Amino acid sequence: MADFGVYLNGLGGNYRESKELWIAAEELGYDYLWMMDNIVGPEPYTQEAPVLDTWSVLPVIAEVTKKVKFGPLVSPFSRRHPSVLAKSSSIVDQISNGRLQLAMGPGDEPQQHLPWGQPYPEKPSERIAILREELDIIRRMWTEKHVTFDGQYYQLKNAVNEPKPVQKPHPPIWIGLIFGKKLMPRIAAEFADHINVYNADDDHVRELLAIAEMRFEEAGRDFSTVKLARNVGVKLVDGEFDFDAFIDDCARQGNRTAEYMRNNFEIYECFITGNDEEVARTLKRRVFDLGFDQAIVELSGGAGGYKPGGFTGAEFVDYMLNNMRRFQERVVPLVKEMLDNG
């Protein structure tokens, strides 16, 4: 069964406009609602781009929706003490009556940590080691009455977390995979209930999934029980699409060079553009035919009004609502029909 999540990243920093989109995501029938978890503008945007704090607004999402599953995509290591994150996530799961999804990763942007006085080790292996301790602590605090932990990076003594989450044994843990082929697939095999992949190269994605499956087998776990999701940027157009002009526009709005922006799309962004049928066909091929269960679509089109020169306010909300509606009402049925027909 094909699931569709919508990625509403919180860029722009306008709470009321974002709330309107959260509510619409459920009303339009999306299966998942995902929020970026950054504290300043992420790559490829500037740090000055206004951003909502994800864990401040997740309780609101829990309250204003009733069915859609939701969560951060992804919460990075070390920004929040894991015992505090275990507590916060437990309460959000309580508010939502068991719909929270917790996605975590080792972080890949030092500007999200160092200017705030938070550690950001240069070696990915150390960041992943810290993440591993955090995941261990969070999972134990979700499920155990008292937690004592004596690690290299964290120490707890008889820590208590009540009330527990609604979901049993605990809310699903999603592990984000981008490039790393050694350590992160092992972390996924140890902790992941589900996996999210953010990478533009289909061959690399196939290799990542194959490695992850091997690590699960080594850990004695059934990989087929794991939901797999892929992030996809979608720009719906009617007629010809000028990619070079699009890159120039994104670069201008993001105060970046066109070369920088093009590299971002070619390396990170699984970017799909076209009319309804073209997007549906490409989604089938690049997401579901590769074995993924969920397409997480980012529909702002790569631009989006978060930087000088972009549209803002009600204009952007209308743009997003129209795209969310068009995708759900016209593209999703086409994808499901194509999958049914093989």
C-alpha positions as CSV (number, residue, x, y, z in Angstrom):
1,M,0.0,0.0,0.0
2,A,1.4,3.4,-1.0
3,D,1.5,6.1,1.6
4,F,1.9,9.8,1.1
5,G,3.4,12.2,3.5
6,V,3.7,15.9,3.1
7,Y,6.8,17.8,4.3
8,L,5.8,21.2,5.8
9,N,9.1,22.4,7.0
10,G,8.3,25.5,9.1
11,L,10.4,27.9,7.1
12,G,9.0,31.4,7.1
13,G,8.4,31.3,10.8
14,N,4.7,32.3,10.6
15,Y,2.7,30.2,13.1
16,R,-0.8,31.0,11.9
17,E,0.0,30.3,8.2
18,S,1.7,27.0,9.1
19,K,-1.2,26.0,11.3
20,E,-3.6,26.4,8.3
21,L,-1.4,24.1,6.3
22,W,-1.2,21.5,9.1
23,I,-5.0,21.3,9.3
24,A,-5.3,21.2,5.5
25,A,-2.9,18.2,5.4
26,E,-5.3,16.1,7.4
27,E,-8.4,17.4,5.6
28,L,-6.9,16.5,2.2
29,G,-6.1,13.0,3.4
30,Y,-2.3,12.8,3.6
31,D,-1.2,9.8,5.7
32,Y,1.8,11.6,7.3
33,L,2.7,15.2,8.1
34,W,6.4,15.9,8.6
35,M,8.2,18.9,10.0
36,M,11.8,19.9,9.6
37,D,13.6,20.2,12.9
38,N,16.1,23.1,12.5
39,I,16.6,26.2,14.6
40,V,18.0,28.4,11.9
41,G,17.7,28.3,8.1
42,P,19.0,25.0,6.8
43,E,21.1,24.4,3.7
44,P,20.7,25.7,1.1
45,Y,19.0,28.7,2.9
46,T,20.8,31.3,4.9
47,Q,20.9,31.1,8.7
48,E,18.7,34.3,8.9
49,A,15.7,32.5,7.3
50,P,13.0,32.5,10.0
51,V,12.1,29.0,11.3
52,L,9.5,27.6,13.6
53,D,10.8,25.5,16.5
54,T,9.4,22.0,15.7
55,W,9.0,20.7,19.3
56,S,7.2,23.9,20.2
57,V,4.6,23.3,17.5
58,L,4.3,19.5,17.5
59,P,1.8,19.7,20.4
60,V,-0.3,22.1,18.4
61,I,-0.3,19.7,15.4
62,A,-1.3,16.9,17.9
63,E,-4.2,19.0,19.0
64,V,-5.6,20.4,15.7
65,T,-5.5,17.0,13.9
66,K,-7.2,13.7,14.7
67,K,-5.9,11.1,12.3
68,V,-2.7,12.0,10.5
69,K,0.5,10.6,11.8
70,F,3.2,13.3,12.3
71,G,6.7,14.0,13.6
72,P,10.0,15.7,13.1
73,L,12.1,14.8,10.0
74,V,14.6,14.6,11.5
75,S,15.5,15.6,15.1
76,P,19.3,15.8,15.2
77,F,21.7,14.6,17.9
78,S,22.6,16.7,20.9
79,R,20.2,19.6,20.4
80,R,18.1,18.4,23.3
81,H,19.1,16.2,26.2
82,P,17.6,12.7,25.4
83,S,15.8,12.5,28.7
84,V,14.0,15.7,28.0
85,L,13.2,14.6,24.4
86,A,11.9,11.4,25.8
87,K,9.6,13.4,28.1
88,S,8.5,15.8,25.4
89,S,7.8,13.1,22.9
90,S,5.8,11.1,25.5
91,I,3.5,14.0,26.2
92,V,3.0,14.8,22.4
93,D,2.1,11.1,21.9
94,Q,-0.4,11.5,24.8
95,I,-1.9,14.6,23.3
96,S,-2.3,13.0,19.8
97,N,-3.6,9.7,21.2
98,G,-0.7,7.7,19.8
99,R,0.1,9.3,16.4
100,L,3.7,10.7,17.0
101,Q,6.6,9.4,14.9
102,L,10.1,10.2,16.1
103,A,12.7,10.5,13.3
104,M,16.3,11.1,14.4
105,G,19.7,11.5,12.7
106,P,23.3,12.5,13.4
107,G,23.0,16.0,12.0
108,D,24.9,17.3,9.0
109,E,24.8,21.1,9.5
110,P,27.2,22.7,12.1
111,Q,25.3,26.0,11.9
112,Q,22.4,24.3,13.6
113,H,24.6,23.7,16.7
114,L,27.9,25.7,17.0
115,P,26.5,29.3,17.0
116,W,24.1,28.2,19.9
117,G,27.0,26.9,22.0
118,Q,26.0,23.3,21.3
119,P,28.6,20.6,20.5
120,Y,29.1,19.5,16.9
121,P,32.1,17.0,16.6
122,E,33.7,17.1,13.2
123,K,33.9,13.4,12.9
124,P,30.6,11.8,11.9
125,S,31.5,8.7,13.9
126,E,31.5,10.7,17.1
127,R,28.1,12.3,16.2
128,I,26.7,8.9,15.5
129,A,28.1,7.5,18.8
130,I,26.3,10.3,20.6
131,L,23.1,9.6,18.7
132,R,23.3,6.0,19.6
133,E,23.4,6.8,23.3
134,E,20.4,9.2,22.9
135,L,18.3,6.6,21.1
136,D,19.1,4.0,23.8
137,I,18.1,6.5,26.5
138,I,14.9,7.6,24.8
139,R,13.7,4.1,24.1
140,R,14.4,3.0,27.6
141,M,12.7,6.0,29.2
142,W,9.6,5.3,27.0
143,T,9.4,1.7,28.3
144,E,11.2,1.3,31.7
145,K,10.1,2.6,35.1
146,H,13.5,3.8,36.2
147,V,16.5,4.4,33.9
148,T,20.1,4.4,35.0
149,F,22.6,5.0,32.2
150,D,26.4,5.4,32.4
151,G,27.6,6.2,28.9
152,Q,30.5,8.1,27.4
153,Y,28.3,11.2,26.7
154,Y,25.3,10.9,29.0
155,Q,24.7,9.7,32.6
156,L,21.3,9.2,34.2
157,K,20.5,7.9,37.7
158,N,17.0,6.5,38.4
159,A,15.4,8.8,35.8
160,V,11.6,8.6,35.7
161,N,9.4,9.4,32.8
162,E,5.7,9.4,33.5
163,P,3.2,9.3,31.8
164,K,4.5,6.9,29.2
165,P,3.6,7.2,25.5
166,V,0.2,5.9,24.3
167,Q,1.8,3.7,21.6
168,K,3.1,0.3,22.8
169,P,5.8,-0.7,23.1
170,H,6.7,2.9,22.1
171,P,6.2,5.5,19.3
172,P,7.9,4.4,16.0
173,I,11.5,5.4,15.7
174,W,12.5,6.5,12.2
175,I,16.2,6.6,11.3
176,G,17.3,9.0,8.5
177,L,19.8,7.7,6.0
178,I,21.6,10.1,3.6
179,F,25.0,9.0,2.4
180,G,26.7,6.9,5.1
181,K,27.0,3.2,4.3
182,K,28.8,1.9,7.4
183,L,27.6,3.2,10.7
184,M,24.1,4.6,10.1
185,P,22.8,1.3,8.6
186,R,24.0,-0.4,11.8
187,I,22.2,2.2,14.0
188,A,19.1,1.6,11.9
189,A,19.4,-2.1,12.4
190,E,19.6,-1.6,16.2
191,F,16.9,1.1,16.7
192,A,14.8,1.8,13.6
193,D,11.2,0.7,13.4
194,H,11.2,2.6,10.0
195,I,13.7,4.3,7.7
196,N,13.7,7.6,5.8
197,V,16.1,8.2,2.9
198,Y,17.1,11.6,1.7
199,N,19.3,11.3,-1.4
200,A,19.1,12.3,-5.0
201,D,20.9,9.4,-6.6
202,D,18.7,6.3,-7.3
203,D,21.7,3.9,-7.5
204,H,23.1,5.1,-4.1
205,V,19.6,4.7,-2.6
206,R,19.4,1.1,-3.9
207,E,22.8,0.4,-2.3
208,L,21.8,2.0,1.0
209,L,18.7,-0.1,1.2
210,A,20.6,-3.3,0.4
211,I,23.2,-2.5,3.1
212,A,20.5,-1.7,5.6
213,E,18.7,-5.0,4.8
214,M,22.0,-6.9,5.4
215,R,22.5,-5.2,8.7
216,F,19.0,-6.1,9.8
217,E,19.6,-9.7,8.9
218,E,22.8,-9.6,10.9
219,A,20.9,-8.3,13.9
220,G,18.2,-11.0,13.5
221,R,15.5,-8.6,12.5
222,D,13.0,-8.9,9.6
223,F,13.6,-6.0,7.2
224,S,10.2,-6.6,5.6
225,T,8.5,-5.2,8.7
226,V,10.2,-1.8,8.3
227,K,8.4,1.0,6.5
228,L,10.6,2.8,4.0
229,A,10.1,6.4,3.0
230,R,11.9,8.6,0.5
231,N,11.9,12.4,0.4
232,V,10.9,13.9,-2.9
233,G,10.7,17.5,-4.1
234,V,7.7,17.9,-6.4
235,K,7.0,20.9,-8.7
236,L,3.7,20.5,-10.6
237,V,3.7,22.4,-13.9
238,D,1.6,22.6,-17.0
239,G,3.8,23.0,-20.1
240,E,7.5,23.3,-20.5
241,F,9.7,23.6,-17.4
242,D,12.9,25.7,-17.6
243,F,15.2,24.1,-15.0
244,D,18.0,26.5,-15.5
245,A,15.7,29.5,-14.8
246,F,14.3,27.7,-11.8
247,I,17.8,27.2,-10.4
248,D,18.7,30.9,-11.0
249,D,15.5,31.9,-9.2
250,C,16.2,29.6,-6.2
251,A,19.8,30.9,-6.0
252,R,18.6,34.5,-6.0
253,Q,16.0,33.9,-3.3
254,G,18.5,31.9,-1.2
255,N,21.3,34.4,-1.7
256,R,23.4,31.6,-3.1
257,T,25.3,31.0,-6.4
258,A,23.5,29.0,-9.1
259,E,26.3,26.4,-9.0
260,Y,25.7,25.9,-5.3
261,M,22.0,25.6,-5.7
262,R,22.3,23.2,-8.7
263,N,24.7,21.0,-6.7
264,N,22.2,20.9,-3.8
265,F,19.4,19.6,-6.1
266,E,21.7,17.1,-7.9
267,I,23.2,15.6,-4.7
268,Y,20.4,15.9,-2.1
269,E,17.1,16.6,-3.7
270,C,15.1,13.8,-5.5
271,F,13.4,16.5,-7.5
272,I,10.5,15.7,-9.8
273,T,8.7,18.0,-12.1
274,G,6.0,17.8,-14.7
275,N,2.3,17.6,-15.2
276,D,0.1,15.3,-13.1
277,E,0.7,12.1,-15.1
278,E,4.5,12.8,-15.5
279,V,4.9,13.3,-11.8
280,A,2.9,10.2,-11.0
281,R,4.9,8.0,-13.4
282,T,8.2,9.3,-12.0
283,L,7.0,8.8,-8.4
284,K,6.1,5.2,-9.1
285,R,9.5,4.6,-10.7
286,R,11.8,6.5,-8.2
287,V,9.9,5.7,-5.0
288,F,7.6,2.7,-5.0
289,D,9.3,0.6,-7.7
290,L,12.5,0.9,-5.6
291,G,10.7,-0.7,-2.6
292,F,9.6,2.4,-0.6
293,D,6.3,2.4,1.1
294,Q,5.9,6.2,1.4
295,A,6.7,9.2,-0.7
296,I,7.3,12.3,1.5
297,V,6.6,15.2,-0.8
298,E,7.9,18.7,-0.4
299,L,5.6,20.9,-2.6
300,S,6.9,24.4,-2.2
301,G,8.8,23.9,-5.4
302,G,12.2,24.7,-4.1
303,A,11.6,28.4,-3.9
304,G,8.8,29.4,-1.5
305,G,8.9,32.9,-0.1
306,Y,11.3,32.4,2.8
307,K,14.0,34.7,1.4
308,P,14.2,38.1,-0.1
309,G,12.4,38.1,-3.4
310,G,10.1,35.2,-2.7
311,F,6.4,35.4,-2.1
312,T,5.2,35.4,1.5
313,G,2.1,35.5,3.6
314,A,-1.3,34.6,2.3
315,E,0.1,34.3,-1.3
316,F,2.4,31.5,-0.2
317,V,-0.4,29.8,1.8
318,D,-2.6,29.8,-1.3
319,Y,0.2,28.5,-3.4
320,M,0.8,25.6,-1.0
321,L,-2.8,24.8,-0.5
322,N,-3.4,24.6,-4.2
323,N,-0.4,22.3,-4.7
324,M,-1.3,20.1,-1.7
325,R,-4.8,19.8,-3.1
326,R,-3.8,19.1,-6.7
327,F,-1.2,16.5,-5.6
328,Q,-3.6,14.6,-3.3
329,E,-6.6,14.8,-5.7
330,R,-5.0,14.3,-9.0
331,V,-1.5,12.8,-8.7
332,V,-2.1,10.3,-5.8
333,P,-4.9,8.4,-7.6
334,L,-2.8,8.1,-10.7
335,V,0.1,6.6,-8.8
336,K,-2.2,4.1,-7.1
337,E,-3.8,3.2,-10.4
338,M,-0.3,2.6,-11.9
339,L,0.7,0.5,-9.0
340,D,-2.5,-1.6,-9.2
341,N,-1.9,-2.1,-12.9
342,G,1.7,-3.2,-12.3
